[in-house]
Amino acid sequence: MDNTKKRVLVVGATGYIGRQVVTELVSRNYRVVAVSRRPAKQGEFEGAEVRIADVTDPHSLEKAFHDDINVVISCLACRMGMPADFDKIDYQATLNVLEAAKANITDHFILLSAICVKLPRLPLQYAKLKMENALMISKMDYTIVRPTAYFWVMDRQFDNIRKGMSGWMVGSGEYARYNPISKEDLAEFMINCVEDTHHRNRVYLIGGPETPENIVTYKRIMEMIFEALGKKPKIKSLPLWLIPAAIGITKFIAVFIPKVRYAAEFLRIFRYYSINDMRAPGYGTRTLKNHLEIQAKEGKEA
């Protein structure tokens, strides 16, 4: 397959998954367009063309689509915020990209969504579902990818534990199971969707390898971090009832201090992921255990 003839535009290119998608596309010799709100730093997006655009502004996006784009890959996501923030990015901004792609007569739109939309309870999930529906009825060929948890979700805990702090979890830490996926394996799968027409007009749930060391509870993840660092486990637990209570308190305080609403929304998201299973069909070879061991080794060498 001659990938050099196909131009792929990536939005959300500066994010955790978007950067890896750009790297994978370049390694497979695609003509890659990375959309960013700012000029690229030296060495950033090497091998790709960087186009400046604001995805929240449809007129700005037109500049990014000034020539033929064969495939669009959207990795846009709002990690944290209020309901309006999720709607602005995960739905409206992504819809702006879809409309620009339709005007460009783009062949294929690949959307990075999330596995949590299978059990929607939160504004971010409803925003993603709205976008999925808009794409499905757009009459453009699509692929929707719903990954489980990423490895980076545990990086903050890892750094704190490496500094000598305790690990934290809710309740027993065994309410939900995950098979997290690496950014490399997820990017590889998404680029495979560019190359294989059998992946078109389908929705995929995807997780990391379904091996014992990668099917984990939150408690087991904490234990694995301590094991990777060669430390004796020091894990503290918050009572499960405390989270709903804290949500109620922060909502009340937010009446007087509006910024506190962000804390309430964050707690809702944290509680959701603590008690709901996020397992998905397995893909790839990289496990969370291996990721933690590499982080520990790199930290010692540094």
Secondary structure, DSSP 4 states (H G I P E B T S, - for coil): --GGG-EEEEESTTSHHHHHHHHHHHHTT-EEEEEESSPPPTTTTTTSEEEE--TT-HHHHHHHTSS--SEEEE-----S--HHHHIIIIIIIHHHHHHHHHHTT-SEEEEE--GGGGS--SHHHHHHHHHHHHHHTSSSEEEEEEE--BGGGGHHHHHHHHTTPPEEEETTS-S-EE--B-HHHHHHHHHHHHH-GGGTTEEEEEBS--SGGGSEEHHHHHHHHHHHHT----EEEE-TTHHHHHHHHHHHHHTT-GGGHHHHHHHHHHHHHHHS-B---B-SS--HHHHHHHHHHHHHH-
